[in-house]
Protein backbone atom coordinates (compact mmCIF):
# COMPACT_ATOMS: atom_id res chain seq x y z
CA UNK A 1 0.00 0.00 0.00
CA UNK A 2 1.25 3.46 -0.85
CA UNK A 3 1.54 6.35 1.55
CA UNK A 4 -1.33 8.28 -0.03
CA UNK A 5 -3.77 5.38 0.13
CA UNK A 6 -2.84 4.62 3.75
CA UNK A 7 -3.71 8.22 4.63
CA UNK A 8 -7.05 7.95 2.87
CA UNK A 9 -5.89 10.11 -0.03
CA UNK A 10 -5.82 9.12 -3.65
CA UNK A 11 -3.61 10.35 -6.42
CA UNK A 12 -5.15 12.02 -9.47
CA UNK A 13 -5.77 9.81 -12.49
CA UNK A 14 -2.98 9.77 -15.05
CA UNK A 15 -3.38 12.29 -17.88
CA UNK A 16 -5.07 11.10 -21.05
CA UNK A 17 -2.43 10.14 -23.60
CA UNK A 18 -4.59 9.48 -26.66
CA UNK A 19 -5.46 12.14 -29.19
CA UNK A 20 -8.95 13.60 -28.90
CA UNK A 21 -11.55 12.24 -31.28
CA UNK A 22 -13.79 14.35 -33.52
CA UNK A 23 -16.45 14.84 -30.83
CA UNK A 24 -13.89 15.92 -28.23
CA UNK A 25 -12.27 18.35 -30.66
CA UNK A 26 -15.65 19.85 -31.55
CA UNK A 27 -16.46 20.27 -27.85
CA UNK A 28 -13.11 21.99 -27.33
CA UNK A 29 -13.62 24.36 -30.26
CA UNK A 30 -17.10 25.29 -29.05
CA UNK A 31 -15.75 26.05 -25.57
CA UNK A 32 -12.93 28.10 -27.12
CA UNK A 33 -15.38 30.07 -29.25
CA UNK A 34 -17.59 30.84 -26.24
CA UNK A 35 -14.60 31.98 -24.20
CA UNK A 36 -13.31 34.16 -27.05
CA UNK A 37 -16.80 35.65 -27.58
CA UNK A 38 -16.82 36.64 -23.91
CA UNK A 39 -13.35 38.17 -24.26
CA UNK A 40 -14.52 40.12 -27.33
CA UNK A 41 -17.59 41.35 -25.48
CA UNK A 42 -15.35 42.62 -22.68
CA UNK A 43 -12.65 44.08 -24.98
CA UNK A 44 -9.94 41.69 -23.80
CA UNK A 45 -7.51 40.59 -26.49
CA UNK A 46 -4.76 38.80 -24.57
CA UNK A 47 -6.15 36.52 -21.88
CA UNK A 48 -2.64 35.50 -20.84
CA UNK A 49 -1.36 39.03 -20.30
CA UNK A 50 -4.67 40.15 -18.77
CA UNK A 51 -5.43 36.89 -16.97
CA UNK A 52 -6.96 38.48 -13.89
CA UNK A 53 -9.42 40.52 -15.91
CA UNK A 54 -10.25 37.56 -18.17
CA UNK A 55 -10.86 35.31 -15.17
CA UNK A 56 -13.00 37.93 -13.48
CA UNK A 57 -15.20 38.70 -16.48
CA UNK A 58 -15.18 35.32 -18.27
CA UNK A 59 -14.41 32.89 -15.47
CA UNK A 60 -17.22 30.46 -16.28
CA UNK A 61 -16.32 30.27 -19.95
CA UNK A 62 -12.63 29.90 -19.09
CA UNK A 63 -13.33 26.94 -16.79
CA UNK A 64 -15.31 25.17 -19.51
CA UNK A 65 -12.57 25.94 -22.05
CA UNK A 66 -9.88 24.54 -19.75
CA UNK A 67 -12.03 21.51 -18.90
CA UNK A 68 -12.90 20.63 -22.50
CA UNK A 69 -9.47 21.23 -24.08
CA UNK A 70 -6.01 19.88 -23.39
CA UNK A 71 -3.89 22.42 -21.52
CA UNK A 72 -1.46 22.64 -24.44
CA UNK A 73 -4.41 23.49 -26.74
CA UNK A 74 -5.67 26.17 -24.34
CA UNK A 75 -2.27 27.86 -24.31
CA UNK A 76 -1.93 27.51 -28.10
CA UNK A 77 -5.36 29.00 -28.82
CA UNK A 78 -4.78 31.91 -26.44
CA UNK A 79 -1.46 32.76 -28.10
CA UNK A 80 -2.83 32.24 -31.59
CA UNK A 81 -5.68 34.67 -30.89
CA UNK A 82 -3.18 37.47 -30.23
CA UNK A 83 -1.00 36.52 -33.22
CA UNK A 84 -3.97 36.48 -35.60
CA UNK A 85 -5.06 39.91 -34.34
CA UNK A 86 -1.57 41.36 -34.83
CA UNK A 87 -1.36 39.82 -38.30
CA UNK A 88 -4.71 41.32 -39.33
CA UNK A 89 -3.71 44.75 -38.02
CA UNK A 90 -0.39 44.60 -39.86
CA UNK A 91 -2.13 43.69 -43.12
CA UNK A 92 -4.61 46.55 -42.63
CA UNK A 93 -1.74 48.96 -42.02
CA UNK A 94 0.16 47.78 -45.08
CA UNK A 95 -2.92 48.10 -47.31
CA UNK A 96 -3.62 51.58 -45.94
CA UNK A 97 -0.08 52.55 -46.93
CA UNK A 98 -0.61 51.26 -50.46
CA UNK A 99 0.92 47.83 -50.08
CA UNK A 100 -0.37 44.86 -52.01
CA UNK A 101 -0.44 41.22 -51.04
CA UNK A 102 1.76 39.02 -53.17
CA UNK A 103 0.58 35.72 -54.52
CA UNK A 104 2.75 32.66 -54.17
CA UNK A 105 5.81 32.73 -56.39
CA UNK A 106 6.44 29.63 -58.47
CA UNK A 107 9.95 28.45 -59.06
CA UNK A 108 11.54 26.47 -61.87
CA UNK A 109 11.17 23.35 -59.74
CA UNK A 110 7.42 23.98 -59.42
CA UNK A 111 7.12 24.47 -63.17
CA UNK A 112 9.02 21.22 -63.87
CA UNK A 113 6.78 19.31 -61.47
CA UNK A 114 3.67 20.43 -63.38
CA UNK A 115 4.95 18.89 -66.64
One Martini backbone bead per residue (centre of mass of N, CA, C, O) as a GRO file, in nm:
protein
  115
    1UNK     BB    1   0.096   0.036   0.021
    2UNK     BB    2   0.058   0.357  -0.003
    3UNK     BB    3   0.070   0.655   0.148
    4UNK     BB    4  -0.193   0.781   0.038
    5UNK     BB    5  -0.386   0.538   0.098
    6UNK     BB    6  -0.324   0.527   0.411
    7UNK     BB    7  -0.448   0.838   0.436
    8UNK     BB    8  -0.704   0.854   0.227
    9UNK     BB    9  -0.560   0.914  -0.037
   10UNK     BB   10  -0.557   1.016  -0.378
   11UNK     BB   11  -0.453   1.003  -0.686
   12UNK     BB   12  -0.450   1.123  -0.977
   13UNK     BB   13  -0.519   1.066  -1.274
   14UNK     BB   14  -0.391   1.000  -1.551
   15UNK     BB   15  -0.320   1.132  -1.829
   16UNK     BB   16  -0.425   1.168  -2.136
   17UNK     BB   17  -0.269   1.005  -2.438
   18UNK     BB   18  -0.485   1.048  -2.638
   19UNK     BB   19  -0.633   1.157  -2.897
   20UNK     BB   20  -0.876   1.340  -2.992
   21UNK     BB   21  -1.174   1.329  -3.107
   22UNK     BB   22  -1.413   1.479  -3.286
   23UNK     BB   23  -1.597   1.545  -3.043
   24UNK     BB   24  -1.379   1.670  -2.860
   25UNK     BB   25  -1.292   1.893  -3.052
   26UNK     BB   26  -1.566   2.031  -3.081
   27UNK     BB   27  -1.596   2.099  -2.780
   28UNK     BB   28  -1.345   2.274  -2.766
   29UNK     BB   29  -1.419   2.485  -2.985
   30UNK     BB   30  -1.676   2.583  -2.845
   31UNK     BB   31  -1.540   2.680  -2.585
   32UNK     BB   32  -1.349   2.878  -2.721
   33UNK     BB   33  -1.566   3.056  -2.859
   34UNK     BB   34  -1.704   3.144  -2.595
   35UNK     BB   35  -1.459   3.274  -2.465
   36UNK     BB   36  -1.393   3.475  -2.698
   37UNK     BB   37  -1.667   3.620  -2.692
   38UNK     BB   38  -1.627   3.731  -2.407
   39UNK     BB   39  -1.371   3.888  -2.464
   40UNK     BB   40  -1.491   4.070  -2.681
   41UNK     BB   41  -1.717   4.194  -2.502
   42UNK     BB   42  -1.462   4.293  -2.293
   43UNK     BB   43  -1.202   4.390  -2.442
   44UNK     BB   44  -1.013   4.116  -2.467
   45UNK     BB   45  -0.729   3.984  -2.604
   46UNK     BB   46  -0.516   3.898  -2.368
   47UNK     BB   47  -0.550   3.627  -2.144
   48UNK     BB   48  -0.259   3.623  -2.031
   49UNK     BB   49  -0.189   3.920  -1.963
   50UNK     BB   50  -0.519   3.943  -1.866
   51UNK     BB   51  -0.608   3.717  -1.652
   52UNK     BB   52  -0.774   3.856  -1.431
   53UNK     BB   53  -0.989   3.982  -1.613
   54UNK     BB   54  -1.076   3.721  -1.755
   55UNK     BB   55  -1.162   3.568  -1.497
   56UNK     BB   56  -1.370   3.775  -1.397
   57UNK     BB   57  -1.551   3.798  -1.677
   58UNK     BB   58  -1.477   3.467  -1.789
   59UNK     BB   59  -1.471   3.220  -1.587
   60UNK     BB   60  -1.675   3.010  -1.693
   61UNK     BB   61  -1.560   2.981  -1.981
   62UNK     BB   62  -1.273   2.905  -1.893
   63UNK     BB   63  -1.340   2.640  -1.747
   64UNK     BB   64  -1.456   2.497  -1.993
   65UNK     BB   65  -1.211   2.525  -2.174
   66UNK     BB   66  -1.013   2.373  -1.976
   67UNK     BB   67  -1.186   2.109  -1.965
   68UNK     BB   68  -1.223   2.054  -2.297
   69UNK     BB   69  -0.908   2.111  -2.309
   70UNK     BB   70  -0.603   2.094  -2.357
   71UNK     BB   71  -0.356   2.276  -2.223
   72UNK     BB   72  -0.199   2.316  -2.490
   73UNK     BB   73  -0.444   2.431  -2.644
   74UNK     BB   74  -0.508   2.672  -2.473
   75UNK     BB   75  -0.240   2.816  -2.513
   76UNK     BB   76  -0.244   2.822  -2.821
   77UNK     BB   77  -0.512   2.981  -2.862
   78UNK     BB   78  -0.431   3.233  -2.705
   79UNK     BB   79  -0.183   3.305  -2.883
   80UNK     BB   80  -0.322   3.301  -3.162
   81UNK     BB   81  -0.516   3.533  -3.118
   82UNK     BB   82  -0.295   3.752  -3.108
   83UNK     BB   83  -0.154   3.691  -3.378
   84UNK     BB   84  -0.401   3.735  -3.563
   85UNK     BB   85  -0.445   4.028  -3.487
   86UNK     BB   86  -0.166   4.138  -3.570
   87UNK     BB   87  -0.184   4.048  -3.864
   88UNK     BB   88  -0.436   4.211  -3.943
   89UNK     BB   89  -0.319   4.491  -3.869
   90UNK     BB   90  -0.078   4.481  -4.062
   91UNK     BB   91  -0.241   4.451  -4.324
   92UNK     BB   92  -0.400   4.711  -4.293
   93UNK     BB   93  -0.156   4.900  -4.288
   94UNK     BB   94  -0.037   4.821  -4.563
   95UNK     BB   95  -0.288   4.896  -4.733
   96UNK     BB   96  -0.301   5.198  -4.639
   97UNK     BB   97   0.006   5.232  -4.772
   98UNK     BB   98  -0.022   5.058  -5.061
   99UNK     BB   99  -0.011   4.771  -5.030
  100UNK     BB  100   0.046   4.436  -5.157
  101UNK     BB  101  -0.041   4.126  -5.209
  102UNK     BB  102   0.123   3.831  -5.260
  103UNK     BB  103   0.167   3.578  -5.445
  104UNK     BB  104   0.274   3.295  -5.518
  105UNK     BB  105   0.588   3.174  -5.603
  106UNK     BB  106   0.723   3.028  -5.876
  107UNK     BB  107   0.936   2.779  -5.969
  108UNK     BB  108   1.117   2.573  -6.163
  109UNK     BB  109   1.033   2.325  -6.001
  110UNK     BB  110   0.728   2.368  -6.023
  111UNK     BB  111   0.716   2.361  -6.332
  112UNK     BB  112   0.835   2.071  -6.366
  113UNK     BB  113   0.610   1.923  -6.198
  114UNK     BB  114   0.370   1.992  -6.404
  115UNK     BB  115   0.490   1.809  -6.657
   0.00000   0.00000   0.00000
